[in-house]
Amino acid sequence: MKIKKARLYLVETGSYRIPLVELISDDGITGIGEAAVGFGVGTRAALVMMEELAEKFVIGADPLKIMSIWNDCYYDTFWGKGAGAIFYGGVSAIEMALWDLKGKALGLPIYEFLGGKQRSIIDCYANDWCFGGRTPADVARAAEKVLQDGYSALKLYPLGHSDETTVNKHIKLRQVTKEDEKICIEKVRLVREAIGDEADLLIDVTAEGTPDTMVRIGQKIEPFHPYYYEEPLDLFDVDAYPFLKQKLNIPIAAGERLYTRYGFKRLIEKRGVDIVQPDPGTCGGIMETFRIASMAEAYQMRITPHNCGGPVLTAACVQLDACLNNFLMQEIFPYRPEIHYNIVEDPLEYQIENGKLDIPDLPGLGVLLNHKVVDPFLVREISG
């Protein structure tokens, strides 16, 4: 069996763009993968990266030799060593598609290649619900709706708000003002009051401040019992994470902007976090996420696979959730437009009930590309 064709898509879903690759073997078996760079700057660059990698290493290759292809990308591109989101977004999408194709070819879910399923149901937490509110009270009301939808865990971005007079104008300089801080703490307080003590409140501050600022904010939100404090600092400064961790009584989570096991090595060895968050759509793929989770397990750390993408990425995360020893819970975006989910048939996001999801037992990723939706977004087709 050989890969004879690769199709690249860029699906526009509103404020989010989903870069996809579909690999097709010479006997007609397909596999799909997603790069998790659908927001910010760089989505099209990742698509170009997929194109170059597919032309150089994938077309004509045996799709069952996944690690051989991955190693070619790492060792034979020069830029693979020490690369970042765009390069590994492309690698991750291709690796994901290869696993999907292999699973379909052999009639097995991907988790069966990673030691087998350890759980049949996973807990999910809701993201992407808090950005519409202009005031802390607005955000608290939105949090109540998330609980009504059945979720008992939700992620809040207390430094990300829509008042243009504050954060958005100066956050680039790492100048979190007193007003920003005040709104941040008030938002956490009101959301906690709205959801009660039993629900899990995850706090993500997306590395918006300097260590002194993020220590101060962390200490001020401690009374509201955050489940964890996510990405308080830039991951370029791994040494600052143990410093911050020593000053807080909140679990620390980070990792969405680290790539490969090599990128996670120092953060884990320094015990800079309690929870690692590699993204299968940017960290190097499914196997690389599994390796990072295993490294973290040796240091008594848990994992919540990062997922800010579309339903293909969700499916990849769920395959890992089924078999990781130190799995905690899965990030889900339940409030995006219908087209976001309908790029696949029977998206897993629609199968969540009361914040829980049954692990599918279908081959590969467990989802199929919906060509009626994605075909208008075809960017390039590469043939051998």
GIVEN-V726142 format. One record per residue. N is the residue number from 1. RES is the residue in three letters. PSI is psi in whole degrees, 0 to 359 (999 if undefined). BURIAL is I if it has 16 or more other ideal C-beta (glycine too) atoms within 10 Angstrom, else O. Layout:
N;RES;PSI;BURIAL
N;RES;PSI;BURIAL
This chain:
1;MET;137;O
2;LYS;154;O
3;ILE;122;I
4;LYS;343;I
5;LYS;147;I
6;ALA;133;I
7;ARG;136;I
8;LEU;134;I
9;TYR;149;I
10;LEU;98;I
11;VAL;121;I
12;GLU;120;O
13;THR;17;I
14;GLY;251;O
15;SER;359;O
16;TYR;145;I
17;ARG;134;I
18;ILE;108;I
19;PRO;123;I
20;LEU;151;I
21;VAL;139;I
22;GLU;121;I
23;LEU;140;I
24;ILE;127;I
25;SER;170;I
26;ASP;348;O
27;ASP;17;O
28;GLY;5;O
29;ILE;140;I
30;THR;157;I
31;GLY;144;I
32;ILE;149;I
33;GLY;158;I
34;GLU;135;I
35;ALA;132;I
36;ALA;56;I
37;VAL;44;I
38;GLY;357;I
39;PHE;169;O
40;GLY;206;O
41;VAL;134;O
42;GLY;358;I
43;THR;311;I
44;ARG;328;O
45;ALA;321;I
46;ALA;325;I
47;LEU;320;I
48;VAL;322;O
49;MET;316;I
50;MET;317;I
51;GLU;312;I
52;GLU;318;O
53;LEU;319;I
54;ALA;316;I
55;GLU;320;O
56;LYS;319;O
57;PHE;344;I
58;VAL;311;I
59;ILE;126;I
60;GLY;353;O
61;ALA;162;I
62;ASP;115;O
63;PRO;345;I
64;LEU;344;O
65;LYS;65;O
66;ILE;314;I
67;MET;328;O
68;SER;317;O
69;ILE;318;I
70;TRP;316;I
71;ASN;325;O
72;ASP;317;I
73;CYS;323;I
74;TYR;312;I
75;TYR;332;O
76;ASP;13;O
77;THR;351;I
78;PHE;312;O
79;TRP;353;O
80;GLY;324;I
81;LYS;113;O
82;GLY;12;O
83;ALA;173;I
84;GLY;211;O
85;ALA;319;I
86;ILE;312;I
87;PHE;308;I
88;TYR;344;I
89;GLY;315;I
90;GLY;315;I
91;VAL;316;I
92;SER;316;I
93;ALA;317;I
94;ILE;315;I
95;GLU;318;I
96;MET;317;I
97;ALA;323;I
98;LEU;318;I
99;TRP;318;I
100;ASP;315;I
101;LEU;318;I
102;LYS;317;I
103;GLY;319;I
104;LYS;322;I
105;ALA;325;I
106;LEU;0;O
107;GLY;32;O
108;LEU;145;O
109;PRO;155;I
110;ILE;326;I
111;TYR;339;I
112;GLU;336;I
113;PHE;351;I
114;LEU;26;I
115;GLY;351;O
116;GLY;164;O
117;LYS;130;O
118;GLN;343;O
119;ARG;152;O
120;SER;342;O
121;ILE;140;O
122;ILE;152;I
123;ASP;141;I
124;CYS;149;I
125;TYR;148;I
126;ALA;136;I
127;ASN;171;I
128;ASP;32;I
129;TRP;349;I
130;CYS;5;I
131;PHE;349;O
132;GLY;341;O
133;GLY;138;I
134;ARG;337;O
135;THR;162;O
136;PRO;324;I
137;ALA;322;O
138;ASP;316;I
139;VAL;322;I
140;ALA;320;I
141;ARG;323;O
142;ALA;324;I
143;ALA;323;I
144;GLU;322;O
145;LYS;322;O
146;VAL;317;I
147;LEU;322;I
148;GLN;332;O
149;ASP;0;O
150;GLY;356;O
151;TYR;139;I
152;SER;8;I
153;ALA;135;I
154;LEU;150;I
155;LYS;133;I
156;LEU;140;I
157;TYR;87;I
158;PRO;341;I
159;LEU;358;I
160;GLY;103;I
161;HIS;167;I
162;SER;7;O
163;ASP;107;O
164;GLU;351;O
165;THR;352;O
166;THR;254;I
167;VAL;311;I
168;ASN;338;O
169;LYS;338;O
170;HIS;1;O
171;ILE;337;I
172;LYS;334;O
173;LEU;8;O
174;ARG;33;O
175;GLN;82;O
176;VAL;109;I
177;THR;172;O
178;LYS;324;O
179;GLU;318;O
180;ASP;313;I
181;GLU;320;I
182;LYS;314;O
183;ILE;320;I
184;CYS;309;I
185;ILE;320;I
186;GLU;322;I
187;LYS;314;I
188;VAL;317;I
189;ARG;312;I
190;LEU;324;I
191;VAL;317;I
192;ARG;317;I
193;GLU;322;O
194;ALA;324;I
195;ILE;351;I
196;GLY;179;O
197;ASP;340;O
198;GLU;330;O
199;ALA;150;I
200;ASP;124;I
201;LEU;113;I
202;LEU;132;I
203;ILE;123;I
204;ASP;120;I
205;VAL;7;I
206;THR;40;O
207;ALA;45;I
208;GLU;349;I
209;GLY;175;I
210;THR;164;I
211;PRO;317;I
212;ASP;319;O
213;THR;315;I
214;MET;334;I
215;VAL;313;I
216;ARG;314;I
217;ILE;317;I
218;GLY;317;I
219;GLN;325;O
220;LYS;335;O
221;ILE;353;I
222;GLU;319;O
223;PRO;345;O
224;PHE;10;I
225;HIS;60;O
226;PRO;143;I
227;TYR;318;I
228;TYR;167;I
229;TYR;107;I
230;GLU;135;I
231;GLU;57;I
232;PRO;337;I
233;LEU;158;I
234;ASP;137;I
235;LEU;359;I
236;PHE;337;O
237;ASP;69;O
238;VAL;326;I
239;ASP;337;O
240;ALA;341;I
241;TYR;314;I
242;PRO;325;O
243;PHE;312;O
244;LEU;318;I
245;LYS;324;I
246;GLN;340;O
247;LYS;358;O
248;LEU;153;I
249;ASN;44;O
250;ILE;137;I
251;PRO;140;I
252;ILE;137;I
253;ALA;145;I
254;ALA;164;I
255;GLY;352;I
256;GLU;339;I
257;ARG;33;I
258;LEU;153;I
259;TYR;130;I
260;THR;167;I
261;ARG;333;I
262;TYR;323;O
263;GLY;330;I
264;PHE;346;I
265;LYS;308;O
266;ARG;321;O
267;LEU;318;I
268;ILE;314;I
269;GLU;325;O
270;LYS;0;O
271;ARG;44;O
272;GLY;343;I
273;VAL;166;I
274;ASP;334;I
275;ILE;125;I
276;VAL;149;I
277;GLN;59;I
278;PRO;145;I
279;ASP;119;I
280;PRO;343;I
281;GLY;357;I
282;THR;340;I
283;CYS;353;I
284;GLY;353;I
285;GLY;193;I
286;ILE;309;I
287;MET;324;I
288;GLU;322;I
289;THR;318;I
290;PHE;318;I
291;ARG;317;I
292;ILE;318;I
293;ALA;320;I
294;SER;320;O
295;MET;315;I
296;ALA;322;I
297;GLU;323;I
298;ALA;340;O
299;TYR;21;O
300;GLN;35;O
301;MET;151;I
302;ARG;173;I
303;ILE;135;I
304;THR;102;I
305;PRO;127;I
306;HIS;140;I
307;ASN;101;I
308;CYS;18;I
309;GLY;209;I
310;GLY;190;I
311;PRO;340;I
312;VAL;316;I
313;LEU;319;I
314;THR;315;I
315;ALA;322;I
316;ALA;317;I
317;CYS;317;I
318;VAL;324;I
319;GLN;321;I
320;LEU;319;I
321;ASP;327;I
322;ALA;332;I
323;CYS;359;I
324;LEU;130;I
325;ASN;319;O
326;ASN;24;I
327;PHE;141;I
328;LEU;292;I
329;MET;167;I
330;GLN;133;I
331;GLU;133;I
332;ILE;143;I
333;PHE;95;I
334;PRO;359;I
335;TYR;33;I
336;ARG;167;I
337;PRO;157;O
338;GLU;322;O
339;ILE;331;I
340;HIS;319;I
341;TYR;330;I
342;ASN;7;I
343;ILE;346;I
344;VAL;160;I
345;GLU;137;O
346;ASP;60;O
347;PRO;144;I
348;LEU;329;I
349;GLU;326;I
350;TYR;352;O
351;GLN;0;O
352;ILE;132;I
353;GLU;124;O
354;ASN;40;O
355;GLY;14;I
356;LYS;149;O
357;LEU;131;I
358;ASP;134;O
359;ILE;125;I
360;PRO;156;I
361;ASP;21;O
362;LEU;158;O
363;PRO;154;I
364;GLY;224;I
365;LEU;341;I
366;GLY;6;I
367;VAL;154;I
368;LEU;142;I
369;LEU;136;I
370;ASN;97;I
371;HIS;336;O
372;LYS;329;O
373;VAL;315;I
374;VAL;334;I
375;ASP;323;O
376;PRO;346;O
377;PHE;14;I
378;LEU;128;O
379;VAL;320;I
380;ARG;144;O
381;GLU;130;O
382;ILE;128;I
383;SER;153;O
384;GLY;999;O
